[in-house]
Amino acid sequence: MAGRSTRRVLLRKGCIMKSLAVLLVALVLVSAVEAREVGRPVWGIKGGISGSNMYGDDTSIFKTRYGGLFGVSAEYPFTELISFQGELLYAMKGWKNDKYCGGSCEISHKITHLEIPVLLRLNSPASGPGPYLIMGPAIYIGISDKFEATAQGVAVPVDDEDFTVGGTEFGVVVGGGLEFPGEKYTVSIEARGSVGGTPAYEDIEMGTLTREIDAQNMTASLVVGVGF
């Protein structure tokens, strides 16, 4: 009986050693992926979710509105550590407010932007999965904006003239992520934030109050990308 127990223990140890060996080989294969090729563009697609709001003077009345973003990207590595990354994104932004029409209803502003970030990307020096950072300016071109208001679940009309919307905005994008390279494509998971540097509104009217407001768009996003 003791001999059988010993053999069973040895078999179990053998299985464990084989499993560890397979895992080690898999990790070696992943880490053996070569660093990005300098001078070779990497094309990609991106998509994710974002929460947007307003920041600036007198913006405590605004609440976060959630939406999505998706688009394409192009990365050009100057070196193994430094890349240029340009993007073209369709982004859904906006805000909510429950102080409209004397506080008896809620209004939301649904905004869609065509975003054009021009980013500097700092890559990890290690081969295989690694972190990266992005930073740079962006242009936000308005595609559409729509105001909607409800009172106890019933739609109410909105006077668009209460809000004088600004034109094209300029801002800054900062973020970081983790990239998983493969033989034919890479997958990245990224968190980024963007803030507008120019006013999103020229003036705003809430009930009987009309005033100029210095408010800019502010967005936090979680983005997944695939590069080819």
C-alpha positions as CSV (number, residue, x, y, z in Angstrom):
1,M,0.0,0.0,0.0
2,A,2.9,2.3,0.9
3,G,4.4,1.7,-2.6
4,R,1.1,2.7,-4.3
5,S,0.8,5.8,-2.3
6,T,4.3,6.8,-3.1
7,R,3.7,6.3,-6.8
8,R,0.5,8.4,-6.6
9,V,2.4,11.2,-5.0
10,L,5.1,11.0,-7.6
11,L,2.5,11.1,-10.4
12,R,0.9,14.1,-8.9
13,K,4.2,15.9,-8.6
14,G,5.0,14.9,-12.2
15,C,1.7,16.4,-13.3
16,I,2.4,19.6,-11.4
17,M,5.9,19.9,-12.8
18,K,4.5,19.4,-16.4
19,S,1.9,22.1,-15.8
20,L,4.5,24.5,-14.5
21,A,6.7,23.7,-17.5
22,V,3.9,24.4,-19.9
23,L,3.1,27.7,-18.1
24,L,6.8,28.6,-18.2
25,V,7.1,27.9,-21.9
26,A,3.9,30.0,-22.6
27,L,5.4,33.0,-20.6
28,V,8.7,32.7,-22.5
29,L,6.9,32.7,-25.8
30,V,4.9,35.8,-24.8
31,S,7.9,37.7,-23.5
32,A,10.0,36.7,-26.6
33,V,7.9,38.9,-28.8
34,E,10.1,41.5,-30.3
35,A,9.8,45.2,-29.5
36,R,7.9,47.4,-31.9
37,E,9.6,47.8,-35.2
38,V,11.0,51.4,-35.6
39,G,9.6,53.2,-38.6
40,R,6.8,50.7,-39.2
41,P,3.3,52.3,-38.7
42,V,0.8,50.4,-36.5
43,W,-2.8,50.9,-37.5
44,G,-5.5,50.3,-35.0
45,I,-9.1,50.5,-33.9
46,K,-10.4,51.7,-30.5
47,G,-13.6,51.7,-28.5
48,G,-14.7,52.3,-25.0
49,I,-16.9,54.1,-22.5
50,S,-16.6,57.5,-21.0
51,G,-18.1,59.8,-18.4
52,S,-18.2,63.5,-19.2
53,N,-19.1,66.6,-17.3
54,M,-18.2,70.3,-17.2
55,Y,-15.6,72.0,-15.1
56,G,-14.9,75.7,-14.5
57,D,-16.7,78.5,-12.7
58,D,-20.3,77.8,-11.5
59,T,-20.3,74.2,-12.8
60,S,-21.6,72.5,-9.6
61,I,-25.0,72.3,-11.2
62,F,-23.8,69.8,-13.8
63,K,-23.8,66.1,-13.4
64,T,-21.9,63.3,-15.3
65,R,-23.4,61.8,-18.4
66,Y,-22.1,58.5,-19.7
67,G,-21.5,57.6,-23.4
68,G,-19.2,55.8,-25.7
69,L,-16.4,56.5,-28.1
70,F,-14.9,54.6,-31.0
71,G,-12.5,55.3,-33.9
72,V,-9.2,54.5,-35.6
73,S,-5.6,55.3,-34.7
74,A,-2.1,55.3,-36.3
75,E,1.1,54.9,-34.3
76,Y,4.5,55.7,-35.8
77,P,7.5,54.6,-33.6
78,F,10.5,56.9,-33.8
79,T,12.4,54.7,-31.4
80,E,11.5,51.6,-29.4
81,L,10.5,54.0,-26.5
82,I,9.0,57.0,-28.3
83,S,6.1,57.0,-30.8
84,F,3.8,59.5,-32.4
85,Q,0.1,58.5,-32.2
86,G,-2.7,60.2,-34.1
87,E,-6.4,59.3,-33.6
88,L,-9.8,60.0,-35.1
89,L,-12.6,59.3,-32.6
90,Y,-16.3,59.7,-32.5
91,A,-17.1,60.6,-28.9
92,M,-20.5,60.9,-27.2
93,K,-20.3,63.5,-24.3
94,G,-22.6,65.9,-22.5
95,W,-24.0,66.5,-19.0
96,K,-27.2,66.4,-16.9
97,N,-28.7,69.1,-14.8
98,D,-31.7,69.0,-12.4
99,K,-31.9,72.8,-11.9
100,Y,-33.6,73.6,-15.1
101,C,-37.1,75.3,-15.2
102,G,-36.9,76.2,-11.5
103,G,-35.7,72.7,-10.4
104,S,-38.9,70.9,-11.4
105,C,-37.3,69.0,-14.3
106,E,-34.0,67.5,-15.5
107,I,-32.3,68.5,-18.6
108,S,-29.5,66.8,-20.5
109,H,-27.2,68.0,-23.2
110,K,-26.1,65.2,-25.6
111,I,-23.0,66.2,-27.5
112,T,-21.1,64.3,-30.2
113,H,-17.6,65.3,-31.0
114,L,-15.1,64.3,-33.7
115,E,-11.9,64.2,-31.7
116,I,-8.5,64.5,-33.2
117,P,-5.8,63.8,-30.6
118,V,-2.1,64.3,-31.6
119,L,-0.2,62.3,-28.9
120,L,3.3,61.6,-27.8
121,R,3.5,58.0,-26.6
122,L,6.2,56.7,-24.2
123,N,6.5,52.9,-24.4
124,S,8.0,50.4,-22.0
125,P,11.6,49.3,-22.7
126,A,10.8,45.7,-21.9
127,S,9.7,43.2,-24.6
128,G,6.3,41.5,-24.1
129,P,3.4,43.0,-22.1
130,G,4.2,46.5,-20.8
131,P,2.8,49.8,-19.7
132,Y,2.8,53.0,-21.8
133,L,1.9,56.7,-21.3
134,I,0.2,59.1,-23.7
135,M,0.0,62.9,-23.7
136,G,-0.7,65.7,-26.1
137,P,-3.2,68.2,-27.6
138,A,-6.5,67.5,-29.2
139,I,-9.1,69.2,-31.3
140,Y,-12.8,68.6,-30.6
141,I,-15.1,69.4,-33.6
142,G,-18.8,69.5,-32.8
143,I,-20.9,67.2,-34.9
144,S,-24.2,67.5,-33.1
145,D,-25.8,68.6,-29.8
146,K,-29.3,68.0,-28.5
147,F,-31.1,69.2,-25.4
148,E,-33.7,67.0,-23.8
149,A,-35.7,67.7,-20.7
150,T,-38.1,65.6,-18.6
151,A,-40.4,66.3,-15.7
152,Q,-41.5,63.2,-13.8
153,G,-40.7,61.1,-16.8
154,V,-42.6,63.3,-19.2
155,A,-40.7,65.1,-22.0
156,V,-40.9,68.9,-21.8
157,P,-39.8,71.4,-24.5
158,V,-36.4,73.0,-24.3
159,D,-35.5,76.4,-25.5
160,D,-32.1,76.0,-27.3
161,E,-31.6,79.7,-27.0
162,D,-31.1,79.3,-23.3
163,F,-27.6,77.9,-24.1
164,T,-25.3,79.6,-26.5
165,V,-22.9,76.9,-27.5
166,G,-19.3,77.7,-28.5
167,G,-17.5,76.4,-31.6
168,T,-14.6,74.1,-32.1
169,E,-12.7,73.3,-28.8
170,F,-9.1,72.7,-28.1
171,G,-7.9,70.6,-25.2
172,V,-5.4,68.2,-23.7
173,V,-5.4,64.4,-23.4
174,V,-3.3,62.5,-20.8
175,G,-3.5,58.8,-20.0
176,G,-1.8,55.4,-19.7
177,G,-2.4,51.8,-20.4
178,L,-1.1,48.3,-20.7
179,E,-0.3,46.7,-24.0
180,F,-0.2,43.0,-24.8
181,P,1.7,42.3,-28.0
182,G,1.1,39.3,-30.3
183,E,2.6,37.9,-33.5
184,K,0.0,39.6,-35.7
185,Y,-1.7,42.1,-33.5
186,T,-1.6,43.9,-30.2
187,V,-4.3,44.5,-27.6
188,S,-4.3,47.4,-25.2
189,I,-6.3,48.5,-22.2
190,E,-6.1,52.2,-21.5
191,A,-7.4,54.9,-19.1
192,R,-7.3,58.5,-20.3
193,G,-8.6,61.9,-19.3
194,S,-9.3,64.9,-21.5
195,V,-10.0,68.5,-20.6
196,G,-11.1,71.3,-22.9
197,G,-9.0,74.4,-22.9
198,T,-11.6,76.7,-24.5
199,P,-15.1,77.5,-23.3
200,A,-17.9,75.1,-24.4
201,Y,-20.5,77.8,-23.8
202,E,-20.6,81.5,-24.2
203,D,-23.6,82.0,-21.8
204,I,-26.2,80.0,-20.1
205,E,-29.8,80.7,-18.8
206,M,-31.4,78.9,-15.9
207,G,-34.9,80.1,-15.3
208,T,-34.6,83.9,-14.7
209,L,-30.8,83.8,-14.4
210,T,-28.7,84.6,-17.4
211,R,-24.9,84.9,-17.2
212,E,-21.7,84.2,-19.0
213,I,-20.2,80.9,-17.9
214,D,-16.6,79.7,-18.1
215,A,-17.2,76.0,-18.6
216,Q,-15.1,73.4,-20.4
217,N,-15.8,69.8,-21.3
218,M,-14.1,67.2,-19.1
219,T,-14.0,63.5,-19.9
220,A,-12.6,60.3,-18.3
221,S,-12.6,57.2,-20.6
222,L,-11.7,53.5,-20.5
223,V,-10.5,52.4,-23.9
224,V,-9.7,49.0,-25.5
225,G,-7.6,49.0,-28.7
226,V,-6.4,46.5,-31.2
227,G,-3.4,47.3,-33.4
228,F,-2.3,45.7,-36.6
